[in-house]
């Protein structure tokens, strides 16, 4: 396991504003520097009616309205990975409020894999150029006066990153709430053993560190939740609490993943998200289409 490439600073306490999307069970976040008006948006959602083929932006508009009402300045739009369960609204928010769009550097691996799945051809760039910043392990960037540290945490996908700012960490799909366990590791480029080590790396942060989930499904009928702590995960996570070995985790994860259906939005989501949230280019008639590859996933 790689050590943390930075020293955690629990004296920095960013303001975190969650936005839950019930259609995809996704939680997006505004993260604000309490010492300034600067903020970032993590893992935004574009509304998508699959049956009708219609996109809309109610979820993103709520985030935009909150930032404008508070008089905050958007500096970053962060994707913790290329999501398979919702479409990103980052370009829409960026058009309204500015800011830079960032994701892990291994988005290029995801682009290469799914560029082939969707037969995107040579016009589709597989170099990550759709994003303003590609993060590597140990990178840092600023939200106002706060420093955000980037941890490379693959396993769910090759491009997954965790973003640590002060006493808060945004884990994407790497972890779920303690009673939810962990994310699947059977997508192309995923790996259960790699995911185990990524999770254990996150759990070397101080016990008091607040952890913010990207998804929650309310296991056993409980209310939706999205914030826990390193200490709670280490003590109670049903998949990776302290004492569970790599071999035990891998066996559990592989058996569980074999029973899971594909996310219902994986086909449209990945076509959009490998483009940084942009829709595929219009055809000669000016219309936009999404592809459905048969027997490819």
C-alpha positions in Angstrom: 0.0 0.0 0.0 1.3 3.4 -1.0 1.7 5.9 1.9 -0.2 9.1 1.9 1.7 11.7 -0.2 0.7 14.6 2.2 0.2 15.3 5.9 -3.6 15.6 6.7 -4.6 18.9 8.2 -7.7 18.5 10.3 -7.7 22.2 11.2 -9.2 23.0 7.8 -13.0 22.5 7.8 -14.6 23.1 4.4 -18.3 23.8 4.1 -20.0 20.9 2.3 -23.4 21.3 0.7 -25.0 18.0 -0.6 -27.5 17.6 -3.4 -29.2 14.2 -3.6 -30.5 13.0 -7.0 -33.2 10.3 -6.3 -33.3 9.1 -9.9 -29.7 7.9 -9.8 -29.1 7.8 -6.0 -26.2 10.2 -6.6 -25.0 12.8 -4.2 -23.3 15.9 -5.7 -21.5 18.4 -3.5 -20.6 22.1 -3.4 -17.4 22.4 -1.3 -16.7 25.9 -0.1 -13.6 27.5 1.4 -14.9 29.0 4.7 -12.2 31.7 4.4 -13.3 33.0 1.0 -16.1 32.8 -1.6 -14.3 30.1 -3.6 -16.0 26.7 -4.1 -15.9 23.6 -6.2 -18.6 21.2 -7.4 -18.1 17.4 -7.2 -19.8 14.8 -9.4 -22.7 16.8 -10.9 -25.7 15.1 -12.5 -27.5 15.8 -15.8 -31.1 14.7 -15.7 -31.8 12.1 -18.4 -35.1 10.5 -19.3 -33.9 7.3 -21.0 -37.3 6.2 -22.4 -37.9 9.6 -24.0 -34.3 10.4 -24.9 -34.6 13.8 -23.2 -32.0 15.6 -21.1 -32.7 18.4 -18.7 -30.8 20.2 -15.9 -33.0 20.6 -12.8 -30.3 19.0 -10.6 -27.6 21.2 -12.0 -29.8 24.3 -11.9 -30.3 23.8 -8.2 -26.5 23.8 -7.7 -26.1 26.9 -9.8 -28.9 28.7 -8.0 -27.3 28.0 -4.6 -23.8 29.2 -5.7 -25.3 32.4 -7.2 -27.5 33.1 -4.2 -24.5 32.8 -1.9 -22.3 34.9 -4.1 -19.7 32.2 -4.3 -17.1 31.8 -7.1 -16.8 28.4 -8.8 -13.2 27.4 -9.3 -13.4 23.7 -10.0 -15.7 21.0 -11.3 -14.4 17.7 -10.2 -15.3 14.2 -11.5 -14.1 11.5 -9.1 -14.2 9.1 -12.0 -16.1 8.4 -15.3 -19.5 7.5 -13.9 -21.5 4.6 -15.3 -24.7 5.4 -13.5 -25.4 9.0 -14.2 -24.5 11.6 -16.9 -22.3 14.5 -15.8 -23.6 18.1 -16.0 -20.1 19.6 -15.7 -20.0 21.4 -19.0 -23.5 22.9 -18.4 -22.4 24.3 -15.0 -19.1 25.4 -16.4 -20.9 27.4 -19.1 -23.0 29.2 -16.5 -20.4 29.7 -13.8 -16.9 29.1 -15.1 -14.3 26.9 -13.3 -11.9 24.2 -14.5 -12.9 20.6 -15.1 -10.7 17.9 -13.6 -10.5 14.1 -13.4 -7.9 11.4 -12.9 -5.3 11.0 -15.6 -6.4 7.4 -16.3 -9.5 8.7 -17.9 -7.4 8.1 -21.0 -7.5 4.3 -20.2 -11.3 4.5 -19.9 -11.6 6.5 -23.1 -9.5 3.9 -25.0 -11.6 1.1 -23.7 -15.0 2.6 -24.3 -14.0 4.4 -27.4 -13.7 0.9 -28.9 -16.9 -0.4 -27.3 -18.9 2.5 -28.8 -16.9 2.5 -32.1 -16.1 6.1 -31.8 -13.6 6.2 -34.6 -10.5 8.4 -34.9 -12.3 11.7 -34.4 -12.8 10.9 -30.7 -9.8 12.1 -28.8 -8.5 9.5 -26.2 -6.0 11.8 -24.6 -8.1 13.4 -21.9 -8.2 16.7 -23.7 -11.9 17.1 -23.0 -10.8 18.0 -19.4 -8.9 21.0 -18.2 -6.8 19.1 -15.7 -5.8 15.4 -15.4 -4.7 14.5 -11.8 -2.0 12.1 -10.8 -1.5 10.6 -7.4 -0.2 13.2 -5.0 -1.3 16.2 -7.1 -2.8 19.2 -5.3 -4.9 22.1 -6.3 -6.6 25.1 -4.5 -10.1 26.0 -3.7 -9.6 29.5 -2.4 -7.2 29.3 0.5 -7.7 25.5 0.9 -5.4 22.9 -0.6 -7.0 19.8 -2.0 -4.9 16.6 -2.2 -5.5 13.9 -4.8 -5.2 10.2 -4.0 -5.3 7.7 -6.9 -7.8 5.1 -5.7 -8.5 2.7 -8.6 -10.3 -0.6 -8.5 -13.9 0.4 -9.3 -12.5 2.0 -12.4 -8.9 2.8 -13.6 -9.6 6.6 -13.3 -10.9 6.8 -9.7 -9.5 9.4 -7.4 -10.3 10.5 -3.8 -10.0 14.2 -3.0 -8.9 15.2 0.5 -9.4 18.8 1.7 -8.7 19.5 5.3 -10.9 17.2 7.4 -13.1 16.1 4.5 -12.5 13.5 1.8 -14.7 12.9 -1.3 -14.3 9.2 -2.2 -16.5 8.8 -5.3 -17.6 5.2 -5.6 -14.6 3.7 -3.8 -16.5 3.4 -0.6 -20.2 3.4 0.5 -21.6 4.0 3.9 -20.6 1.4 6.4 -23.8 -0.7 5.9 -23.4 -0.3 2.1 -19.9 -1.7 1.9 -18.0 -1.0 -1.3 -18.5 -0.5 -5.0 -18.4 -3.2 -7.6 -15.1 -4.0 -9.3 -16.2 -5.9 -12.4 -16.4 -3.1 -15.0 -13.6 -3.1 -17.7 -10.4 -2.1 -16.0 -11.8 -2.8 -12.5 -10.1 -5.1 -10.0 -11.2 -6.3 -6.6 -7.7 -6.6 -5.1 -6.8 -3.1 -6.4 -10.0 -1.7 -4.9 -9.2 -3.3 -1.5 -5.8 -1.6 -1.4 -7.3 1.7 -2.5 -9.9 1.6 0.3 -7.3 0.6 2.9 -5.3 3.6 1.8 -8.2 6.0 2.3 -8.7 4.5 5.7 -5.2 5.5 6.8 -6.5 9.0 7.0 -7.2 10.2 10.6 -10.3 8.6 12.2 -12.0 12.0 12.5 -11.8 12.6 8.7 -15.3 13.1 7.3 -16.0 10.9 4.3 -18.5 11.9 1.6 -20.1 9.2 -0.6 -21.1 9.6 -4.2 -24.0 7.2 -3.9 -26.3 5.7 -1.3 -29.2 3.3 -1.7 -30.6 3.2 1.9 -29.9 -0.4 2.7 -32.5 -2.2 4.8 -34.9 0.7 4.3 -32.9 3.3 6.3 -33.0 7.0 5.3 -30.5 8.1 2.6 -27.2 9.1 4.1 -23.9 10.4 2.6 -21.5 11.4 5.4 -19.5 9.1 7.7 -16.0 9.0 9.0 -12.8 7.0 8.6 -13.3 5.7 12.2 -16.8 4.5 11.4 -15.7 2.8 8.2 -12.8 1.1 9.9 -15.0 -0.2 12.7 -18.2 -1.1 10.9 -17.9 -1.3 7.1 -19.5 -4.6 6.2 -16.9 -5.3 3.4 -13.7 -3.7 4.5 -13.7 -3.0 8.2 -10.5 -3.6 10.1 -9.6 -7.3 10.3 -11.0 -8.3 6.9 -8.2 -9.6 4.7 -7.6 -8.9 1.0 -8.5 -12.5 0.2 -11.8 -12.3 2.0 -12.7 -9.1 0.3 -11.8 -10.3 -3.2 -13.8 -13.5 -2.7 -16.8 -11.5 -1.5 -16.5 -8.9 -4.2 -16.2 -11.3 -7.0 -19.1 -13.4 -5.8 -21.3 -10.4 -5.3 -20.4 -8.7 -8.6 -21.4 -11.8 -10.5 -25.0 -11.3 -9.3 -25.3 -7.6 -10.2 -27.0 -6.2 -13.3 -25.4 -3.5 -15.4 -26.4 0.0 -14.2 -29.4 1.1 -16.2 -27.7 4.2 -17.5 -24.3 2.8 -18.3 -24.7 3.1 -22.1 -25.6 6.7 -22.3 -23.5 7.7 -19.2 -20.2 6.4 -20.5 -20.7 7.9 -24.0 -21.2 11.3 -22.4 -18.8 11.0 -19.5 -15.8 10.0 -21.5 -16.3 13.3 -23.3 -16.2 15.3 -20.1 -20.0 15.5 -20.0 -20.4 16.7 -23.6 -23.0 15.0 -25.8 -21.7 13.1 -28.9 -21.3 15.4 -32.0 -24.3 16.1 -34.1 -24.7 14.3 -37.4 -25.1 16.0 -40.8 -28.8 16.7 -40.1 -28.0 18.5 -36.8 -29.3 15.7 -34.6 -27.5 14.0 -31.7 -27.6 10.3 -31.2 -26.4 7.8 -28.6 -25.3 4.3 -29.7 -26.4 1.0 -28.2 -23.6 -1.6 -28.7 -25.1 -5.1 -28.7 -23.4 -7.8 -26.6 -20.5 -5.6 -25.8 -20.9 -5.1 -22.0 
